Amino acid sequence: MDEIREMRLVLTAQDHQAVLRFYRDDLGLKQLAEFDSPDGHVTLLEAGRATIEIMDPANAAFVDEVEVGRRVAGPIRVAFHVSDATAATRRLRAAGAEVIAEPTQTPWNSLNARIAGLGGLQLTLFEDLNDPAH
């Protein structure tokens, strides 16, 4: 079996430039490359280490309850580990994102916020409160 070397989450956005600004400039993802096709554009952003977190519906409902207070996420939600969830939430709100839930301390000792990100993705911003650098 081949070794997996990279995972890419591909987001098709009606307003490429607005969504690019949101994730690159407001969230702070580093731009790696940009390409043009005859009729369009693609930009690659680095998002750190990638993992796939697979959960069953009961656990997804529990996480939504902890972070938001009710079931709100669809089958895909993107979570970003940030150094300061409160500051990141403020920054993304100022960039036009809807804050679904303000940063909340979770039972697993992280500070999590839920955001309706540009491009149709629901985001969790999480700050690890166990991190010694915190």
Biotite code that builds the C-alpha atoms (Angstrom):
import biotite.structure as struc

atoms = struc.array([
    struc.Atom([0.000, 0.000, 0.000], chain_id="A", res_id=1, res_name="MET", atom_name="CA", element="C"),
    struc.Atom([1.271, 3.503, -0.838], chain_id="A", res_id=2, res_name="ASP", atom_name="CA", element="C"),
    struc.Atom([2.073, 5.899, 1.995], chain_id="A", res_id=3, res_name="GLU", atom_name="CA", element="C"),
    struc.Atom([-0.266, 8.890, 2.211], chain_id="A", res_id=4, res_name="ILE", atom_name="CA", element="C"),
    struc.Atom([1.855, 12.044, 2.038], chain_id="A", res_id=5, res_name="ARG", atom_name="CA", element="C"),
    struc.Atom([-0.720, 14.798, 2.138], chain_id="A", res_id=6, res_name="GLU", atom_name="CA", element="C"),
    struc.Atom([-4.417, 15.359, 2.666], chain_id="A", res_id=7, res_name="MET", atom_name="CA", element="C"),
    struc.Atom([-6.137, 18.239, 0.871], chain_id="A", res_id=8, res_name="ARG", atom_name="CA", element="C"),
    struc.Atom([-9.532, 19.572, 1.737], chain_id="A", res_id=9, res_name="LEU", atom_name="CA", element="C"),
    struc.Atom([-10.873, 21.039, -1.517], chain_id="A", res_id=10, res_name="VAL", atom_name="CA", element="C"),
    struc.Atom([-13.355, 23.897, -1.161], chain_id="A", res_id=11, res_name="LEU", atom_name="CA", element="C"),
    struc.Atom([-15.214, 25.167, -4.235], chain_id="A", res_id=12, res_name="THR", atom_name="CA", element="C"),
    struc.Atom([-16.139, 28.789, -3.586], chain_id="A", res_id=13, res_name="ALA", atom_name="CA", element="C"),
    struc.Atom([-18.314, 31.077, -5.686], chain_id="A", res_id=14, res_name="GLN", atom_name="CA", element="C"),
    struc.Atom([-16.276, 34.122, -4.616], chain_id="A", res_id=15, res_name="ASP", atom_name="CA", element="C"),
    struc.Atom([-12.716, 32.788, -4.775], chain_id="A", res_id=16, res_name="HIS", atom_name="CA", element="C"),
    struc.Atom([-11.073, 36.049, -3.699], chain_id="A", res_id=17, res_name="GLN", atom_name="CA", element="C"),
    struc.Atom([-13.349, 36.660, -0.687], chain_id="A", res_id=18, res_name="ALA", atom_name="CA", element="C"),
    struc.Atom([-12.949, 33.104, 0.577], chain_id="A", res_id=19, res_name="VAL", atom_name="CA", element="C"),
    struc.Atom([-9.194, 33.219, -0.072], chain_id="A", res_id=20, res_name="LEU", atom_name="CA", element="C"),
    struc.Atom([-8.882, 36.436, 1.971], chain_id="A", res_id=21, res_name="ARG", atom_name="CA", element="C"),
    struc.Atom([-10.901, 34.880, 4.810], chain_id="A", res_id=22, res_name="PHE", atom_name="CA", element="C"),
    struc.Atom([-8.756, 31.752, 5.149], chain_id="A", res_id=23, res_name="TYR", atom_name="CA", element="C"),
    struc.Atom([-5.393, 33.281, 4.213], chain_id="A", res_id=24, res_name="ARG", atom_name="CA", element="C"),
    struc.Atom([-5.538, 36.813, 5.586], chain_id="A", res_id=25, res_name="ASP", atom_name="CA", element="C"),
    struc.Atom([-8.075, 36.560, 8.413], chain_id="A", res_id=26, res_name="ASP", atom_name="CA", element="C"),
    struc.Atom([-7.509, 33.011, 9.694], chain_id="A", res_id=27, res_name="LEU", atom_name="CA", element="C"),
    struc.Atom([-3.802, 33.178, 8.878], chain_id="A", res_id=28, res_name="GLY", atom_name="CA", element="C"),
    struc.Atom([-3.167, 30.143, 6.675], chain_id="A", res_id=29, res_name="LEU", atom_name="CA", element="C"),
    struc.Atom([0.073, 30.450, 4.692], chain_id="A", res_id=30, res_name="LYS", atom_name="CA", element="C"),
    struc.Atom([-0.247, 30.590, 0.902], chain_id="A", res_id=31, res_name="GLN", atom_name="CA", element="C"),
    struc.Atom([1.817, 27.845, -0.742], chain_id="A", res_id=32, res_name="LEU", atom_name="CA", element="C"),
    struc.Atom([0.956, 28.179, -4.429], chain_id="A", res_id=33, res_name="ALA", atom_name="CA", element="C"),
    struc.Atom([-1.480, 29.674, -6.889], chain_id="A", res_id=34, res_name="GLU", atom_name="CA", element="C"),
    struc.Atom([-2.481, 28.341, -10.298], chain_id="A", res_id=35, res_name="PHE", atom_name="CA", element="C"),
    struc.Atom([-4.725, 29.510, -13.132], chain_id="A", res_id=36, res_name="ASP", atom_name="CA", element="C"),
    struc.Atom([-6.710, 27.420, -15.562], chain_id="A", res_id=37, res_name="SER", atom_name="CA", element="C"),
    struc.Atom([-8.255, 28.824, -18.737], chain_id="A", res_id=38, res_name="PRO", atom_name="CA", element="C"),
    struc.Atom([-11.388, 29.809, -16.797], chain_id="A", res_id=39, res_name="ASP", atom_name="CA", element="C"),
    struc.Atom([-10.462, 29.906, -13.126], chain_id="A", res_id=40, res_name="GLY", atom_name="CA", element="C"),
    struc.Atom([-8.086, 29.949, -10.206], chain_id="A", res_id=41, res_name="HIS", atom_name="CA", element="C"),
    struc.Atom([-6.877, 27.682, -7.426], chain_id="A", res_id=42, res_name="VAL", atom_name="CA", element="C"),
    struc.Atom([-4.822, 28.648, -4.386], chain_id="A", res_id=43, res_name="THR", atom_name="CA", element="C"),
    struc.Atom([-3.149, 26.184, -2.023], chain_id="A", res_id=44, res_name="LEU", atom_name="CA", element="C"),
    struc.Atom([-3.001, 27.157, 1.646], chain_id="A", res_id=45, res_name="LEU", atom_name="CA", element="C"),
    struc.Atom([-1.011, 25.377, 4.318], chain_id="A", res_id=46, res_name="GLU", atom_name="CA", element="C"),
    struc.Atom([-3.078, 24.365, 7.309], chain_id="A", res_id=47, res_name="ALA", atom_name="CA", element="C"),
    struc.Atom([-0.515, 22.572, 9.447], chain_id="A", res_id=48, res_name="GLY", atom_name="CA", element="C"),
    struc.Atom([-0.737, 18.872, 10.207], chain_id="A", res_id=49, res_name="ARG", atom_name="CA", element="C"),
    struc.Atom([-3.866, 17.205, 8.854], chain_id="A", res_id=50, res_name="ALA", atom_name="CA", element="C"),
    struc.Atom([-5.850, 14.504, 10.589], chain_id="A", res_id=51, res_name="THR", atom_name="CA", element="C"),
    struc.Atom([-9.216, 12.944, 9.880], chain_id="A", res_id=52, res_name="ILE", atom_name="CA", element="C"),
    struc.Atom([-11.430, 12.681, 12.939], chain_id="A", res_id=53, res_name="GLU", atom_name="CA", element="C"),
    struc.Atom([-14.191, 10.147, 12.417], chain_id="A", res_id=54, res_name="ILE", atom_name="CA", element="C"),
    struc.Atom([-17.052, 10.162, 14.897], chain_id="A", res_id=55, res_name="MET", atom_name="CA", element="C"),
    struc.Atom([-20.450, 8.568, 15.097], chain_id="A", res_id=56, res_name="ASP", atom_name="CA", element="C"),
    struc.Atom([-23.660, 10.639, 15.211], chain_id="A", res_id=57, res_name="PRO", atom_name="CA", element="C"),
    struc.Atom([-23.971, 10.335, 19.009], chain_id="A", res_id=58, res_name="ALA", atom_name="CA", element="C"),
    struc.Atom([-20.501, 11.776, 19.600], chain_id="A", res_id=59, res_name="ASN", atom_name="CA", element="C"),
    struc.Atom([-21.054, 14.484, 16.973], chain_id="A", res_id=60, res_name="ALA", atom_name="CA", element="C"),
    struc.Atom([-24.221, 15.491, 18.827], chain_id="A", res_id=61, res_name="ALA", atom_name="CA", element="C"),
    struc.Atom([-22.282, 15.547, 22.130], chain_id="A", res_id=62, res_name="PHE", atom_name="CA", element="C"),
    struc.Atom([-19.553, 17.801, 20.666], chain_id="A", res_id=63, res_name="VAL", atom_name="CA", element="C"),
    struc.Atom([-22.175, 20.163, 19.202], chain_id="A", res_id=64, res_name="ASP", atom_name="CA", element="C"),
    struc.Atom([-23.938, 20.263, 22.577], chain_id="A", res_id=65, res_name="GLU", atom_name="CA", element="C"),
    struc.Atom([-20.676, 21.140, 24.366], chain_id="A", res_id=66, res_name="VAL", atom_name="CA", element="C"),
    struc.Atom([-19.523, 23.733, 21.838], chain_id="A", res_id=67, res_name="GLU", atom_name="CA", element="C"),
    struc.Atom([-22.836, 25.263, 20.745], chain_id="A", res_id=68, res_name="VAL", atom_name="CA", element="C"),
    struc.Atom([-25.623, 23.996, 22.993], chain_id="A", res_id=69, res_name="GLY", atom_name="CA", element="C"),
    struc.Atom([-27.513, 22.231, 20.199], chain_id="A", res_id=70, res_name="ARG", atom_name="CA", element="C"),
    struc.Atom([-26.946, 20.046, 17.118], chain_id="A", res_id=71, res_name="ARG", atom_name="CA", element="C"),
    struc.Atom([-25.777, 22.301, 14.267], chain_id="A", res_id=72, res_name="VAL", atom_name="CA", element="C"),
    struc.Atom([-22.990, 20.662, 12.251], chain_id="A", res_id=73, res_name="ALA", atom_name="CA", element="C"),
    struc.Atom([-23.423, 18.735, 9.042], chain_id="A", res_id=74, res_name="GLY", atom_name="CA", element="C"),
    struc.Atom([-21.326, 15.712, 8.107], chain_id="A", res_id=75, res_name="PRO", atom_name="CA", element="C"),
    struc.Atom([-18.159, 17.793, 7.647], chain_id="A", res_id=76, res_name="ILE", atom_name="CA", element="C"),
    struc.Atom([-16.752, 20.360, 10.060], chain_id="A", res_id=77, res_name="ARG", atom_name="CA", element="C"),
    struc.Atom([-13.197, 21.683, 9.914], chain_id="A", res_id=78, res_name="VAL", atom_name="CA", element="C"),
    struc.Atom([-11.328, 22.236, 13.184], chain_id="A", res_id=79, res_name="ALA", atom_name="CA", element="C"),
    struc.Atom([-8.293, 24.509, 13.475], chain_id="A", res_id=80, res_name="PHE", atom_name="CA", element="C"),
    struc.Atom([-5.942, 24.335, 16.466], chain_id="A", res_id=81, res_name="HIS", atom_name="CA", element="C"),
    struc.Atom([-5.146, 27.982, 17.250], chain_id="A", res_id=82, res_name="VAL", atom_name="CA", element="C"),
    struc.Atom([-3.036, 29.583, 19.945], chain_id="A", res_id=83, res_name="SER", atom_name="CA", element="C"),
    struc.Atom([-5.807, 31.975, 21.069], chain_id="A", res_id=84, res_name="ASP", atom_name="CA", element="C"),
    struc.Atom([-9.397, 30.960, 20.314], chain_id="A", res_id=85, res_name="ALA", atom_name="CA", element="C"),
    struc.Atom([-10.843, 34.218, 21.643], chain_id="A", res_id=86, res_name="THR", atom_name="CA", element="C"),
    struc.Atom([-8.639, 36.432, 19.459], chain_id="A", res_id=87, res_name="ALA", atom_name="CA", element="C"),
    struc.Atom([-9.190, 34.207, 16.410], chain_id="A", res_id=88, res_name="ALA", atom_name="CA", element="C"),
    struc.Atom([-12.956, 34.367, 16.939], chain_id="A", res_id=89, res_name="THR", atom_name="CA", element="C"),
    struc.Atom([-12.858, 38.167, 17.131], chain_id="A", res_id=90, res_name="ARG", atom_name="CA", element="C"),
    struc.Atom([-10.689, 38.360, 14.001], chain_id="A", res_id=91, res_name="ARG", atom_name="CA", element="C"),
    struc.Atom([-12.989, 36.105, 11.966], chain_id="A", res_id=92, res_name="LEU", atom_name="CA", element="C"),
    struc.Atom([-16.122, 37.920, 13.161], chain_id="A", res_id=93, res_name="ARG", atom_name="CA", element="C"),
    struc.Atom([-14.558, 41.186, 11.974], chain_id="A", res_id=94, res_name="ALA", atom_name="CA", element="C"),
    struc.Atom([-13.863, 39.481, 8.627], chain_id="A", res_id=95, res_name="ALA", atom_name="CA", element="C"),
    struc.Atom([-17.557, 38.731, 8.181], chain_id="A", res_id=96, res_name="GLY", atom_name="CA", element="C"),
    struc.Atom([-17.929, 35.235, 9.608], chain_id="A", res_id=97, res_name="ALA", atom_name="CA", element="C"),
    struc.Atom([-20.956, 34.351, 11.698], chain_id="A", res_id=98, res_name="GLU", atom_name="CA", element="C"),
    struc.Atom([-20.017, 33.273, 15.204], chain_id="A", res_id=99, res_name="VAL", atom_name="CA", element="C"),
    struc.Atom([-22.309, 30.375, 16.046], chain_id="A", res_id=100, res_name="ILE", atom_name="CA", element="C"),
    struc.Atom([-20.884, 29.970, 19.553], chain_id="A", res_id=101, res_name="ALA", atom_name="CA", element="C"),
    struc.Atom([-18.329, 32.016, 21.471], chain_id="A", res_id=102, res_name="GLU", atom_name="CA", element="C"),
    struc.Atom([-15.241, 30.275, 22.911], chain_id="A", res_id=103, res_name="PRO", atom_name="CA", element="C"),
    struc.Atom([-16.357, 27.791, 25.565], chain_id="A", res_id=104, res_name="THR", atom_name="CA", element="C"),
    struc.Atom([-14.246, 25.625, 27.853], chain_id="A", res_id=105, res_name="GLN", atom_name="CA", element="C"),
    struc.Atom([-14.875, 21.963, 27.075], chain_id="A", res_id=106, res_name="THR", atom_name="CA", element="C"),
    struc.Atom([-14.724, 18.871, 29.297], chain_id="A", res_id=107, res_name="PRO", atom_name="CA", element="C"),
    struc.Atom([-11.505, 17.908, 27.464], chain_id="A", res_id=108, res_name="TRP", atom_name="CA", element="C"),
    struc.Atom([-9.897, 21.201, 28.617], chain_id="A", res_id=109, res_name="ASN", atom_name="CA", element="C"),
    struc.Atom([-9.833, 23.159, 25.424], chain_id="A", res_id=110, res_name="SER", atom_name="CA", element="C"),
    struc.Atom([-11.400, 26.479, 24.549], chain_id="A", res_id=111, res_name="LEU", atom_name="CA", element="C"),
    struc.Atom([-13.616, 25.940, 21.493], chain_id="A", res_id=112, res_name="ASN", atom_name="CA", element="C"),
    struc.Atom([-15.540, 28.390, 19.320], chain_id="A", res_id=113, res_name="ALA", atom_name="CA", element="C"),
    struc.Atom([-17.853, 27.536, 16.441], chain_id="A", res_id=114, res_name="ARG", atom_name="CA", element="C"),
    struc.Atom([-17.821, 29.670, 13.295], chain_id="A", res_id=115, res_name="ILE", atom_name="CA", element="C"),
    struc.Atom([-19.804, 29.646, 10.054], chain_id="A", res_id=116, res_name="ALA", atom_name="CA", element="C"),
    struc.Atom([-16.839, 30.195, 7.764], chain_id="A", res_id=117, res_name="GLY", atom_name="CA", element="C"),
    struc.Atom([-16.915, 31.740, 4.338], chain_id="A", res_id=118, res_name="LEU", atom_name="CA", element="C"),
    struc.Atom([-17.301, 29.168, 1.598], chain_id="A", res_id=119, res_name="GLY", atom_name="CA", element="C"),
    struc.Atom([-19.927, 27.159, 3.462], chain_id="A", res_id=120, res_name="GLY", atom_name="CA", element="C"),
    struc.Atom([-17.708, 25.319, 5.954], chain_id="A", res_id=121, res_name="LEU", atom_name="CA", element="C"),
    struc.Atom([-18.507, 25.173, 9.641], chain_id="A", res_id=122, res_name="GLN", atom_name="CA", element="C"),
    struc.Atom([-15.316, 25.682, 11.657], chain_id="A", res_id=123, res_name="LEU", atom_name="CA", element="C"),
    struc.Atom([-14.252, 24.890, 15.183], chain_id="A", res_id=124, res_name="THR", atom_name="CA", element="C"),
    struc.Atom([-11.406, 27.002, 16.527], chain_id="A", res_id=125, res_name="LEU", atom_name="CA", element="C"),
    struc.Atom([-9.816, 25.215, 19.450], chain_id="A", res_id=126, res_name="PHE", atom_name="CA", element="C"),
    struc.Atom([-7.147, 26.264, 21.930], chain_id="A", res_id=127, res_name="GLU", atom_name="CA", element="C"),
    struc.Atom([-5.523, 23.515, 23.977], chain_id="A", res_id=128, res_name="ASP", atom_name="CA", element="C"),
    struc.Atom([-5.592, 24.713, 27.596], chain_id="A", res_id=129, res_name="LEU", atom_name="CA", element="C"),
    struc.Atom([-3.248, 21.839, 28.587], chain_id="A", res_id=130, res_name="ASN", atom_name="CA", element="C"),
    struc.Atom([-0.501, 23.163, 26.311], chain_id="A", res_id=131, res_name="ASP", atom_name="CA", element="C"),
    struc.Atom([2.435, 24.354, 28.462], chain_id="A", res_id=132, res_name="PRO", atom_name="CA", element="C"),
    struc.Atom([2.934, 27.286, 26.068], chain_id="A", res_id=133, res_name="ALA", atom_name="CA", element="C"),
    struc.Atom([-0.572, 28.477, 26.972], chain_id="A", res_id=134, res_name="HIS", atom_name="CA", element="C"),
])
